[in-house]
Amino acid sequence: MPRPLSAAHLTAIDLNPPHFIEAAAKAGFDGVGLRLLRVTDTSPGYPLYDDLAMLRATKAAMAATGLTVGDIEFLKVTPDTRVADYEWLFDVGADLGAHHLITAPYDSDLSRLSDTLSALAEAGRSRGVAIIHEFFPWTNVPDLDTALRVVERAGPEVHLLVDSLHFDRSGSSLVQLAAISPERLPFAHLCDALVAEHYTTDELLLTAREARLAPGEGQIDLRAFVEALPDDLPLSLEVPMVSADGPEAVLGHVCEVTRNWLAQGA
């Protein structure tokens, strides 16, 4: 059975949610993730709670295409993060039927980070929106081993998001990935990229935000990565790239190339 494929919003971040959903459906994806929070000064976020017309259009696009919203993203967890400030985020996620809110580590106190994740998970429980935590090699949670310790301390309801790019850049262990309980890994991010011996922080950020490649077009050992994941685990394609053909073409290219790549490895 083919793995379900969704499109992460960063792949075509300049498309607002209804247009993104329509383009992802046309490209052949099974679902999407939506970025409701602005992450950088140069990329948009689409809160939706303050734009009811766009929220209605987003739900209409979901109904018309049959695509679901699997996750919303992403909340930077800092020392000042207060759960009460993000009740709206859980409410919008629940309204869209999202199952997960992606969070990111921006608190140097890992014990406090785990406590905040646990509190967020409690807030999301009644809305059916679970917390999934992602690691990045330029943060204080730079690799799989550290991320696993953080989410295990946060409790069984906090899940772990592994992105093939960050996994590769961090030198994380395939053996450790394969040993993680499937209950902790509801889906994974997939992309390819060129590989170098060393990376500066600027190089890590540039690739992550705008210079990824579709599976099989780069040099990451994605076969080994996918084989270490649970069988039939859903994959979310997060593949931002610069293209003169526009974001719709990027989505079409990424979906087609990924399905072909997965079929070749079956």
C-alpha positions as CSV (number, residue, x, y, z in Angstrom):
1,M,0.0,0.0,0.0
2,P,1.5,3.4,-1.0
3,R,2.5,5.7,1.9
4,P,0.1,8.7,2.3
5,L,1.8,11.9,1.1
6,S,1.0,15.3,2.3
7,A,2.4,18.7,1.3
8,A,4.0,20.8,4.0
9,H,3.1,24.5,3.6
10,L,6.8,25.6,3.4
11,T,7.0,23.8,0.0
12,A,4.8,26.6,-1.4
13,I,4.5,29.1,1.4
14,D,3.5,32.0,-0.8
15,L,0.2,30.3,-1.5
16,N,-2.5,31.2,1.0
17,P,-4.3,28.2,2.6
18,P,-7.2,27.8,0.1
19,H,-4.9,28.2,-2.9
20,F,-2.3,25.9,-1.4
21,I,-4.9,23.2,-0.8
22,E,-6.2,23.5,-4.3
23,A,-2.7,23.4,-5.8
24,A,-1.7,20.4,-3.6
25,A,-4.8,18.5,-4.7
26,K,-4.1,19.2,-8.4
27,A,-0.5,18.0,-7.8
28,G,-1.7,14.7,-6.5
29,F,-1.1,15.0,-2.7
30,D,-3.4,13.3,-0.2
31,G,-3.3,16.1,2.4
32,V,-1.6,19.2,3.6
33,G,0.0,20.9,6.6
34,L,-0.8,24.6,7.1
35,R,1.5,27.3,8.5
36,L,-0.6,29.4,10.8
37,L,2.2,31.2,12.5
38,R,4.9,33.4,10.9
39,V,8.3,31.9,11.5
40,T,10.6,34.4,9.9
41,D,10.3,38.1,8.9
42,T,10.6,37.0,5.2
43,S,8.0,34.3,5.1
44,P,4.3,34.5,5.7
45,G,2.0,32.8,8.2
46,Y,-1.8,32.6,7.9
47,P,-3.4,32.7,11.4
48,L,-7.0,32.4,9.9
49,Y,-8.6,33.2,13.3
50,D,-8.5,36.9,12.3
51,D,-9.6,36.3,8.7
52,L,-12.9,34.5,8.8
53,A,-13.3,34.9,5.0
54,M,-10.1,33.0,4.4
55,L,-11.0,30.4,7.0
56,R,-14.3,29.8,5.2
57,A,-12.4,29.6,1.9
58,T,-9.9,27.2,3.3
59,K,-12.7,24.8,4.6
60,A,-14.4,25.2,1.2
61,A,-11.2,24.1,-0.6
62,M,-10.9,21.1,1.7
63,A,-14.5,20.1,1.0
64,A,-14.1,20.6,-2.8
65,T,-10.8,18.7,-3.1
66,G,-11.3,16.1,-0.4
67,L,-7.9,17.0,1.1
68,T,-7.4,17.0,4.9
69,V,-5.3,19.2,7.1
70,G,-3.1,16.8,9.1
71,D,-1.0,19.4,11.0
72,I,-0.6,23.1,11.7
73,E,2.7,24.8,12.4
74,F,4.8,25.9,14.0
75,L,5.1,27.2,17.5
76,K,8.5,28.2,18.7
77,V,8.7,27.1,22.3
78,T,10.7,29.8,24.2
79,P,11.2,30.5,27.9
80,D,8.3,32.9,27.6
81,T,5.8,30.6,25.9
82,R,2.4,30.6,27.7
83,V,-0.2,28.1,26.8
84,A,-3.0,30.6,27.3
85,D,-1.6,32.7,24.5
86,Y,-2.2,29.9,22.0
87,E,-5.7,28.7,22.8
88,W,-6.7,30.2,19.5
89,L,-4.2,28.1,17.6
90,F,-5.7,24.9,19.1
91,D,-9.2,26.1,18.3
92,V,-8.4,26.8,14.6
93,G,-6.5,23.5,14.3
94,A,-9.5,21.7,15.7
95,D,-11.8,23.5,13.4
96,L,-9.7,22.4,10.4
97,G,-9.6,18.8,11.7
98,A,-5.8,18.9,12.3
99,H,-4.3,16.1,14.4
100,H,-1.0,17.8,15.3
101,L,0.6,21.1,16.1
102,I,4.3,21.2,15.2
103,T,6.5,22.8,17.9
104,A,10.2,23.8,17.7
105,P,12.8,24.1,20.4
106,Y,13.9,27.6,21.3
107,D,14.4,27.2,25.1
108,S,17.9,26.4,26.3
109,D,16.5,24.9,29.5
110,L,15.5,21.4,28.3
111,S,13.6,20.5,31.4
112,R,11.5,23.6,31.1
113,L,11.1,22.9,27.4
114,S,9.7,19.4,28.2
115,D,7.4,20.9,30.8
116,T,6.0,23.4,28.3
117,L,5.4,20.7,25.7
118,S,3.6,18.7,28.3
119,A,1.4,21.7,29.2
120,L,0.7,22.3,25.5
121,A,-0.3,18.6,25.0
122,E,-2.7,18.9,27.9
123,A,-4.3,22.0,26.3
124,G,-4.6,20.3,22.9
125,R,-6.1,17.1,24.3
126,S,-9.7,18.3,24.5
127,R,-9.5,19.6,20.9
128,G,-7.9,16.5,19.5
129,V,-4.8,18.3,18.5
130,A,-1.6,16.6,19.7
131,I,1.8,18.1,20.1
132,I,4.6,16.9,17.8
133,H,8.1,18.3,18.4
134,E,10.7,18.8,15.7
135,F,14.5,19.2,16.2
136,F,16.9,21.4,14.2
137,P,20.7,21.2,14.2
138,W,21.1,25.0,14.8
139,T,19.2,24.9,18.1
140,N,19.9,23.5,21.5
141,V,17.9,20.4,20.5
142,P,20.2,19.6,17.5
143,D,19.7,15.9,17.0
144,L,17.5,12.9,17.4
145,D,19.1,11.7,20.7
146,T,18.4,15.1,22.4
147,A,14.9,15.4,20.9
148,L,14.0,11.9,22.1
149,R,15.1,12.7,25.6
150,V,13.0,15.9,25.6
151,V,9.8,14.3,24.3
152,E,10.1,11.3,26.6
153,R,10.4,13.6,29.6
154,A,7.4,15.6,28.3
155,G,5.2,12.4,28.4
156,P,3.7,9.8,26.0
157,E,1.3,12.3,24.4
158,V,4.1,14.4,23.0
159,H,5.2,13.1,19.6
160,L,8.4,13.4,17.7
161,L,8.8,14.8,14.2
162,V,11.9,13.7,12.3
163,D,12.8,15.6,9.1
164,S,15.2,13.8,6.7
165,L,17.2,17.0,6.1
166,H,17.7,17.8,9.8
167,F,18.3,14.1,10.6
168,D,21.1,14.0,8.0
169,R,22.7,17.3,9.0
170,S,22.8,16.4,12.6
171,G,24.5,13.0,12.2
172,S,21.7,11.2,14.0
173,S,21.6,7.5,14.2
174,L,19.5,5.3,11.9
175,V,19.7,2.5,14.5
176,Q,18.2,4.8,17.1
177,L,15.5,6.0,14.7
178,A,14.5,2.4,13.9
179,A,14.2,1.6,17.6
180,I,11.7,4.4,18.4
181,S,8.2,3.3,19.2
182,P,5.8,3.8,16.3
183,E,3.4,5.5,18.7
184,R,5.9,8.3,19.1
185,L,6.2,8.9,15.3
186,P,2.9,9.7,13.6
187,F,4.5,11.1,10.4
188,A,7.9,12.3,9.1
189,H,9.1,15.1,6.9
190,L,10.9,14.1,3.7
191,C,13.1,15.9,1.3
192,D,16.5,15.6,-0.3
193,A,19.5,17.9,-0.5
194,L,23.1,18.2,-1.5
195,V,25.5,17.0,1.2
196,A,28.8,18.5,2.4
197,E,31.3,17.6,5.1
198,H,30.5,20.6,7.3
199,Y,27.8,23.3,7.4
200,T,27.7,26.8,8.8
201,T,24.6,27.9,10.5
202,D,23.8,30.2,7.6
203,E,24.2,27.2,5.2
204,L,21.9,25.1,7.4
205,L,19.2,27.8,7.4
206,L,19.4,28.5,3.7
207,T,19.0,24.9,2.7
208,A,16.2,24.4,5.2
209,R,14.2,27.4,4.1
210,E,14.7,27.6,0.3
211,A,17.1,25.1,-1.2
212,R,15.9,21.6,-0.7
213,L,15.4,19.0,-3.4
214,A,12.8,16.3,-4.2
215,P,13.7,12.7,-3.1
216,G,16.3,11.2,-5.3
217,E,17.5,14.5,-6.6
218,G,20.1,15.0,-3.9
219,Q,22.7,13.1,-1.9
220,I,21.0,12.2,1.4
221,D,20.7,8.4,1.9
222,L,16.9,8.6,1.9
223,R,16.4,4.9,1.3
224,A,18.0,4.1,4.6
225,F,16.1,6.9,6.3
226,V,12.7,5.6,5.0
227,E,13.6,2.0,5.8
228,A,14.2,3.0,9.4
229,L,10.7,4.4,9.7
230,P,7.6,2.4,10.6
231,D,6.0,0.6,7.7
232,D,3.5,2.8,5.8
233,L,4.3,5.8,8.0
234,P,2.7,8.9,6.3
235,L,5.2,11.3,4.8
236,S,4.9,15.1,4.6
237,L,7.0,16.6,1.8
238,E,8.7,19.8,2.9
239,V,10.7,20.8,-0.1
240,P,11.0,24.6,-0.5
241,M,13.0,25.5,-3.6
242,V,13.5,28.4,-5.9
243,S,11.7,27.9,-9.2
244,A,10.9,30.3,-12.0
245,D,7.8,28.2,-12.8
246,G,6.0,29.1,-9.5
247,P,4.8,27.3,-6.4
248,E,2.1,25.3,-8.2
249,A,4.8,23.8,-10.5
250,V,7.0,23.0,-7.5
251,L,4.2,21.1,-5.8
252,G,3.5,19.1,-9.0
253,H,7.2,18.3,-9.4
254,V,7.7,17.2,-5.8
255,C,4.7,14.9,-5.7
256,E,5.5,13.2,-9.1
257,V,9.1,12.7,-8.3
258,T,8.4,11.4,-4.8
259,R,5.8,8.9,-5.9
260,N,8.2,7.6,-8.6
261,W,11.0,7.4,-6.1
262,L,9.0,5.5,-3.6
263,A,7.7,3.1,-6.3
264,Q,11.3,2.4,-7.4
265,G,12.2,1.3,-3.9
266,A,9.1,-0.8,-3.3
